[in-house]
């Protein structure tokens, strides 16, 4: 059951990598065992590994992704021992540092980063044992070495540099980047359009508010002269009509009599 779950997880990861390749790397599983995943690293152009092609292997346990893989390098590089388990934070040497969220892609990127350092580790070789000249010589001979490996040829082609496979990977990476750029441009355009619509709506609200007149406030004061000697100011005939009209507006109608 655990092995089936690990294989299912790896299958999804490999499909994702096929769509979104890791820059400078190729990945292919062993046909007879999906838990054995092989990879090829292209030597960093700004390092002594420039021009080199380095073949490696990830051996995943049945408990993946809860447990890390064993990591091996197969091509001599002067940085790693050949066919020797590497002690890395994402390898089975350190299950305590393993993160189940890591995957084939992140592991390979970790190996790429570690390769150009001189950090000591089990299975690693420092520049005290391999000079820059020796590493450059190994890089130049790496393609010929790989081409003699039957499994490498079956997975990545007869050309030990895997030039054709890398060309296809680079083309896919470039297409993906173009799609992302177009997506970002569309997102920015939609954001600008939404902001413009908000500004126009706000401006329209302000204009409408200016056109609406404020409600008049009228205070009608009446002092009618009453009988019984009470004095008061009399209402002129000219004002009587206005007072009557105002009273008609503000005075509710009298309820009809009930029979």
C-alpha positions in Angstrom: 0.0 0.0 0.0 2.8 2.5 1.0 4.7 1.6 -2.2 1.7 2.3 -4.3 1.2 5.7 -2.6 4.8 6.6 -3.2 4.6 5.6 -6.8 1.4 7.6 -7.3 3.0 10.7 -5.7 6.1 10.4 -7.9 4.1 9.9 -11.0 2.3 13.2 -10.4 5.6 15.0 -9.7 7.1 13.6 -13.0 4.1 14.8 -15.0 4.5 18.2 -13.4 8.2 18.3 -14.2 7.5 17.4 -17.8 5.3 20.4 -18.1 7.5 22.7 -15.9 11.1 21.4 -16.3 13.8 22.2 -13.8 16.3 24.6 -15.5 19.5 22.9 -16.3 18.2 19.4 -15.5 16.6 16.4 -17.0 14.5 13.8 -15.2 13.5 10.2 -16.1 12.3 7.2 -14.0 13.4 3.6 -14.4 10.7 2.0 -16.4 10.6 -1.2 -14.3 10.6 0.8 -11.0 9.2 4.2 -10.6 10.9 4.7 -7.2 14.3 4.9 -9.0 14.4 8.4 -10.6 17.4 9.4 -12.7 18.5 12.9 -13.5 21.1 14.8 -15.5 22.6 18.1 -14.5 24.1 20.5 -16.9 27.3 22.1 -15.5 26.9 25.6 -14.3 28.2 28.0 -17.0 30.1 30.2 -14.5 31.9 27.3 -12.7 34.6 24.7 -13.3 31.7 22.3 -14.3 30.8 24.3 -17.4 30.3 22.1 -20.4 29.9 19.0 -18.2 26.9 16.7 -18.1 26.4 14.9 -14.8 24.2 11.8 -14.3 22.7 11.0 -10.9 20.0 8.8 -9.3 17.4 9.3 -6.6 16.3 6.1 -4.8 12.9 6.7 -3.1 11.7 4.5 -0.2 8.3 3.0 0.0 7.5 5.6 2.7 7.9 8.6 0.4 7.0 11.5 0.8 7.2 11.0 4.5 10.8 9.7 4.1 13.7 11.1 2.0 15.5 9.3 -0.9 19.1 8.2 -1.2 21.1 10.3 -3.6 23.9 9.1 -5.9 26.0 10.8 -8.6 27.1 8.5 -11.4 29.3 10.7 -13.5 32.8 11.7 -12.2 32.8 15.4 -11.5 35.6 16.0 -8.9 32.8 17.2 -6.5 31.0 14.0 -5.7 32.2 10.4 -5.2 30.8 8.1 -7.9 27.9 5.8 -7.0 28.2 6.8 -3.3 25.3 7.8 -1.1 25.5 11.6 -0.5 25.0 13.1 2.9 22.7 16.1 2.2 19.9 17.7 4.2 17.3 16.3 1.7 18.8 12.8 1.6 18.2 9.6 3.7 21.3 10.6 5.8 19.2 13.2 7.5 15.6 12.0 7.9 15.2 14.5 10.8 15.6 17.4 8.4 13.4 16.0 5.7 10.3 18.0 4.7 7.5 16.0 3.1 6.6 19.1 1.0 9.9 18.7 -0.9 9.8 16.8 -4.2 11.9 15.6 -7.1 12.3 19.2 -8.5 13.3 20.8 -5.2 15.8 17.9 -4.5 17.5 18.4 -7.8 17.7 22.1 -7.3 19.3 21.5 -3.9 21.9 19.2 -5.6 22.6 21.9 -8.2 23.2 24.5 -5.4 25.3 22.2 -3.3 27.5 21.2 -6.3 29.0 24.7 -6.7 30.0 25.0 -3.0 32.9 23.5 -1.2 31.0 22.4 1.8 32.3 19.1 3.2 30.0 16.1 3.4 30.0 12.3 3.2 30.3 11.4 -0.5 31.6 14.9 -1.4 35.0 15.9 -2.7 36.4 19.3 -1.9 38.9 21.3 -3.9 41.7 20.1 -1.6 41.3 16.7 -3.3 40.3 17.8 -6.8 41.7 20.9 -8.4 39.9 23.3 -10.7 41.9 21.9 -13.7 40.9 18.3 -12.8 37.3 19.3 -12.5 37.4 21.1 -15.9 39.0 18.0 -17.4 36.3 15.7 -16.0 33.6 18.1 -17.3 35.1 17.9 -20.8 35.1 14.0 -20.6 31.7 13.7 -19.0 29.7 13.2 -22.2 32.0 10.4 -23.4 31.7 8.7 -20.0 27.9 8.9 -20.0 27.7 7.6 -23.6 29.3 4.3 -22.4 26.5 3.8 -19.8 23.7 1.6 -21.3 21.1 2.9 -18.8 22.0 6.5 -19.5 21.7 6.0 -23.3 18.3 4.2 -22.8 16.9 7.1 -20.7 18.5 10.2 -22.3 19.8 9.3 -25.7 23.1 8.1 -27.3 24.6 11.6 -27.0 26.3 11.6 -23.7 25.7 15.3 -23.3 21.9 14.8 -23.8 22.1 17.9 -26.0 18.8 17.2 -27.8 16.9 16.5 -24.6 18.3 19.7 -23.1 17.3 21.7 -26.2 13.7 20.5 -25.9 13.7 21.3 -22.1 15.1 24.8 -22.7 12.4 25.4 -25.4 9.6 24.4 -23.1 11.0 26.6 -20.3 11.1 29.5 -22.7 7.5 28.9 -23.8 6.4 28.7 -20.2 8.1 31.9 -19.4 6.4 33.7 -22.3 3.0 32.4 -21.1 3.7 33.7 -17.6 4.7 37.1 -19.0 1.5 37.3 -21.0 -0.5 36.2 -18.0 1.2 39.0 -15.9 0.5 41.6 -18.6 -3.2 40.5 -18.8 -3.5 40.7 -15.0 -2.0 44.2 -15.0 -4.3 45.3 -17.8 -7.3 44.0 -15.9 -6.2 45.7 -12.8 -5.8 49.0 -14.6 -9.2 48.7 -16.1 -10.8 48.0 -12.7 -9.1 51.0 -11.2 -10.3 53.2 -14.1 -13.9 51.9 -13.7 -13.7 52.7 -10.0 -12.4 56.2 -10.7 -15.1 56.9 -13.3 -17.8 55.6 -11.0 -16.5 57.8 -8.2 -16.4 60.8 -10.4 -19.9 60.2 -11.6 -21.2 60.0 -8.0 -19.6 63.3 -7.2 -21.1 65.0 -10.2 -24.5 63.7 -9.4 -24.3 64.8 -5.8 -23.5 68.4 -7.0 -26.6 68.5 -9.2 -29.1 67.5 -6.5 -30.4 70.6 -4.7 -30.5 70.7 -0.9 -34.0 70.4 0.7 -35.3 73.8 1.8 -36.1 74.3 5.4 -39.1 76.5 6.1 -40.2 77.6 9.5 -43.6 79.1 9.6 -44.4 81.2 12.7 -47.9 82.1 13.4 -49.2 84.3 16.1 -52.9 84.7 15.7 -54.8 87.4 17.6 -57.1 85.7 20.1 -60.2 86.9 21.8 -60.6 87.7 25.4 -58.2 90.7 25.4 -55.1 88.7 24.3 -53.0 90.7 21.9 -51.1 89.4 19.0 -49.8 90.3 15.6 -52.4 90.1 12.9 -51.7 88.3 9.7 -51.8 90.4 6.6 -54.1 89.5 3.8 -51.1 89.1 1.5 -49.6 86.5 3.9 -52.8 84.6 4.5 -52.6 82.7 1.3 -49.1 81.6 1.9 -49.9 80.5 5.4 -52.9 78.6 4.2 -50.9 76.8 1.5 -48.2 75.8 4.0 -50.8 74.5 6.4 -52.3 72.5 3.6 -48.9 70.8 3.0 -48.0 70.1 6.6 -51.4 69.4 8.1 -52.7 65.8 7.6 -56.2 65.4 6.4 -59.0 64.9 9.0 -60.3 61.4 9.3 -63.8 60.9 8.0 -66.5 60.6 10.6 -67.5 57.1 11.5 -71.3 56.4 11.3 
